[in-house]
Structure formats: structure tokens, C-alpha cells
Amino acid sequence: MWWIILPLIVGLIISLKLPSKVTNIPISKIINCSIYVLLFVMGIRLGADPEVMEELSNLGAYAFVIAVVTIIGSLIVLFGLNKVVNLKFSSEQVDYEEDEWDETGAEYTFTVILVLLVIAGTIFGWLFVSDSFLPVLDSLTTWILGMLLFGVGLDLGMSRSVFENITNQGIKFLILCLATPLGVVFGTVLAGVVLALFTDFITWNEGAALASGFGWYSLSAVIISEVHSPLLGAVGFLANIFREILAIIFTPIIAKYLGGVVSIAPGGATTMDVTLPIISKSAGKEFIPIAFFNGLILSLLVPILVNFFVAL
């Protein structure tokens, strides 16, 4: 997953070095279209995988609850953290595209579109796509994500006020960069433990292990399956898939009503790649560094924490 960040860096460098060339590129439209295509392909990927669909029917409800509860836990902690640090960017400096959230209700329309695309993609994949195409879909997802992050890099480089705004915040911004991943870890893991205490399905350490995937479903599921059991690994796989999808869908609304820092919470480890463009679009480009650093730290912690809690 690390190399996928290269398009972001390349886009940033190009826009900083050749701003006159980038000005004529419809960056916002590229990002929006890439998001829509990515969600549809992700849906097809889910629907075309018979193992996922089988697990979805057997364990889907419980995995969905885990995803929702752990997201809520991380939201609560980051909401409190944001209140304490009170990071605010001046509105005149936030360089939003004119077609983003200026229109009342635009974030709801965006959310509905994303939900419909996931559902449509899943149904299409389930009915019409063979599982033999899964490697192709995986590669396609990677390329679309690369294009998406390239657009984010271009957009960030063209927003000079972003860097001025970050500099003006000084120590507050640095504190949030360091504290955000710690807050997400604490809120997510604690929520997983609390949920486990109210169910007979898993123990508290298994709940912590499931929560510690932070949306990185492939790695966390493999670790849990090998160290613990395939059944728990399947739950972890679905729970973290749900977390990623829910993060993509609801980040715009969370950013509008709870703030940019809080909108980083649902994405977990995916805020350095898949959900980074959503955060940039809905919260503002100023939050890209915090989101990226959050995803980086959580990605490093996933194998450590999952192994630790499963082994208890």
C-alpha cells in the first residue's frame, strides 16, 4: 500500500513547479469522477467475491456493528481532543472548490450518491462478474486510487493558502498531528473492548484485536486468521471493510457538523490513501497532513496491536 502514495507526491511536485500548466486542468472534476468510479469498482469487488458474500450473509450484521461502534468510539475521542486544542482555520483562507459544500445539502447528495454506487456495484458484481476477474478488479482499484491521489496532490500544490494557514496555527497543528492517531487508537480499541463486554460472541481481547485493524482489512484479517482462527479473521475482514466504506460515505457529513479533525477518525489507517481525498474534499486541504500522518502511524500499528491483543 505504500507505493500508492507516490502519485500524491508527484501531483504535489508538478503543481508546485508548473502551476501555470496545472491551472487549466479540471482537478475537482477528476477527483469527483475518480471517487465515484472507485466506489463502484469497490462494490463490484465485494459482490464478485463468493467468500465475501457468504461471510456477509453469516457474519455481516455483527461485523457491521463492530465497524459502527469503533467508528463512534474514535469520533468521541477526537471530538473531545479537537475541543481541547481548538484548531481553527480562517474561513477566508480555506481554499474550497466552488462546487463542493457551498450549496446547502450538497454533502447529503454526495453521501447518497456514494451509498448508491456501493450498492449498485455490489449487486452488479454479484450478478454479472465472475470471481476470476478479482485480480483485474484489484489492479483497477489500485490504478483508480492512484489517479485520485494524483489529483489530490495537484489540488494541494495549487492551494498556497493551505501552507500559510498551517504555519499560522503553529503548535496547535503539530499537537493534533501527534495526538490524532493516538486518539483514534484509544477510542477505537476501547470501543471494541466495551462491545465485547456486552456480547458472548467474543472476549475483550478479541474485540480489541478486531478493532485494531483500523480499516486495513487485508492485513488484519490475515493476522487474526493465522494467529487465532479463520472465523474471527472473517469477522475482522468484514468489520474493517465496513469501516472503510462507512468512512468514505459519512466523512462529508461528519466534517460539516463535527469539524475537519473529527472527520479523520472514521478512516483509521485508510486516511493516508483511500479516504484521504474524501477528507480533502469535505474537510479542507489543510487537514491533508494530519490525515496522512494519522494513516501512516495507524498502518504501522495495525500488525503490532492486532498481534498483541490476539496473543493475550
N, C-alpha and C positions, 0 to 999 in steps of 0.2 A: 504493500500500500504506500510505501514511502516515495517511490519514484513518481507517483501520480501528482506530487506537489510541484514537480518541475514545470508543468505548463503555467502554474500560478506565477512562479518566479520569472519565467520567460516573458509572460504578458506584462508583468510589472516593469521589467527592464526595457522592453520595447516602448512602452508608453512614456517612460521617463526620458529615454534617449531620442525618440522620434514622435513627440507629441503632435506635431503638425500632420503626420500621416495617420495617427490614430483618431484624430478628431472626426474624420469622415466615416469611421466605422460605427455601425449601429449597435453599440455594445449592449445596451439594455435589451434590445430585441434578441440578440444572440444568447444572452443569459436566460431570458424568459423561455425561449424556444427549447434551449438545452435542458432546462429544468423539466418542462413538460414531457419531452421525449424520454428523459432519464426515468421519470416516474412510471411512464407507460411501459418501458422496457423492463424495469424492475418488477412490475406487475406480471408481465409475461414470464419473466424468470421464475417467479413464485408459482404461477399456475402450471407451467410446463414441467415442474419437478414433482414426480409422483410421490416421493418420500415426504416432501414438504406438505403436500396436500393431504397425505394420510396422517401425518403428525398434527396438521391443523385441525382435522376433524376429531382427533383423540385428545390432544393436549392444548389446543388453541385457546380455549377460554381461560385456563389457568395461566398460560404464558402471557396472555393479553393483560390479565390483572397484574401480574408481576411488572410488566412494562409500565402500566399506568401508575402503579403505586410508587415505583422507583423514580419515575419522572417527577411525580408530585413531591417526593422527598427532596430531590435536588432543587426543585423550584423554591421550596420553602426556605432552604438554607441560603440560596443565592439571593432571594428577595431580602432576607434579613441582612446579608452581607452588603448588598447594594444600599440599603438604608443607612448602614453604619458609615460606609465610605462616601456615599452620596456623590457619585461621579455624574457630572452633567456636562454635556457639550452644548455650546450656544447654538440656538436654532438657526441663526443666520449662517453658521459655518458648516452645518451638516449638508453635504452636497448630494441630496437625493435626486434621482431622476424624476422628471415631472410626471411620469406615468406610474409611479409607484403607489404611495399611500396618500396622495393629496386628495383624492376623491373619497368621500365618506363611504365606508363599507367595502372599499377595494380589497382589504385584507381578507374579508369573508369570501368574496368572489374568488380570490386566489386560492383560498383553502378548499372551497367546494370543488374547484377545477382539479386540484391535486388529488382529492379523495376520489373523484370520478375517474381520473386517469389510472390510479392504482387498481380500482375495482374492475374497470374495463380491461386493463392489461392482464389482470389475473384470470378473468373469465376467458379472454381470448387465448391466453397461453394454455389454459386447462382444456379448452375445446379443440383448438386447432394446431397446437405446436407440440411436436414430439420431443421427448427428453433427450434425444440425440443432438438437438440443437442447443443444449445447455452451454457447452463450451463457447459456441458462437455468441450466445447472449451475454456470457460473462465478458468476452472480449469487447463486444459492442458497448456494454455498460462502462467499461474502463475508458474507451475512446470518447464516449459522450461526456463522461465526468472530466476527462482531460480538457475537452473543448470548453466546458463550463468553467473550470478553474482558470483557463487561459483568459476567458472573458472577464473574470473577477480581477485578475492581475492587471489587465488593461484598464479596467474601471478604477481600480485603486491608484494606479500611477497617474491617472488624469485628474485625480481629486487632490490637488495640492493642499487645500484647506484641511484635509484629514490630518496630515502630518503636523500642521500648525496647531490644530485642536488638541492632538495627543500631547504635544510638547507643553501646551498651556496647562494641562491637567497635572503634569509633573508626578509627584509621589503618589497621588491617588491612583493614577493609571498603573503605575508599577505595582502597587499593593494589590490591585484587582487582578493583574496578570498572574501574580503568585498565588493569591488566595482563591481564585475562581476554581481551579481544578481540585484544590483541597476541599472546597465547599461541595462540589459535585460528588466527590468520593464519599464524604461524610454523609450527605443527605441520601445518596443512592444506597449505600451499604446499610445504613441504619433502617431505611425503609424496607429493604429486603429482609432484614432480621425481624423487624416488627411484624411484617406479613407472615413470616414463618411461624411466629409465636401464636398466630390466630388460625393456623391450619394444621391438619395432621399429615399433609402430603409431604412436607419437607421439614428438616431440622433447621435450627437457626443458622448454622454454618453453611448449610446448603443454600439457604436463602441469600446469605451474604455472597456466596460464590456465584450464584445466578445473577445477582445484581452487579457484580464486579466485571461483567462483560462490557458494561458501558456502551452498548450498541454495536460492539465489534463481534458480530455473531459467529463468524467463521472460526476465529481463533479460540474464543471462549468455549464454544461448543466442542471443539476437538479436545481441548484440555480436560474439560469435565467428563467427556465420554471415555477418555483413556484413563484418567486418574480415578474416576468414581464409577459411572455407569452410563451406558448408551441412553437409557431412559431420561436421566437428569440432563444429559447432554442435549437431547432433543428438546426438552423444555427450555434450556438455555438458548438454544439456537432460535426457537420461535420467539422467545421473550425479547431477545436483542434485535431480531428483525422488526418486531412490532415497535420497539423503541425507536429505531431509525426512521421507520415510516411515520410514526406519530410525531417525531421531532420535525420532519420535513413539512408535515401538514399543518401543525399548530404553532410553529415558531412565529409566523407573521402576527397572529393574534396575541401571543404572549409578549412579543416585542412592543406592540401597540399599547397594551394595558399594564404591563409589569416592568417594561424597560429593556434596554438592549443587553445589559449584563445578565438579567434573569433569562432572557431568550436563549442564552448559550447552554443552559442547564440540560434541556431535553436531549440534545445531540450527543452528549457524552464524548466518547472517543472520536466520533464522526465529525466533530466541528473543525478538524483540520483538513477534511476533504468533502464528503458528501453533503453535509449540512452547512458548510461554510458559505456557499453562495446564497442560501436562504437567509442566513443571518446578515450577510452584507446587504441584501436587498431590503429586508424588512426592518432591521435594527439600525443600519447605517455602516458605512465603510470604516468608521472609527473603531468599530468593535472587531474588525478582522484580526488584528494582532492578539487580542485577548482570546478570541475563539480558536485561533490557530495554536497558540501556546497551550490552551486547555486540552485540545485534542491530542497534541503531542505528548503531554505529560500522562494523560489517561491511557493512551495507547501503550506507553512504556509500563504502566502499572497493571494493565489487564493480565498478562501472564503471571506476574508476581502475586497479585491479590487472589486471583482465581485458584492458583496452585496452593496458596497459603490456606485459604478457607476450606477448600475441598479436603485438604490433608488433616484438618482438625478432627 
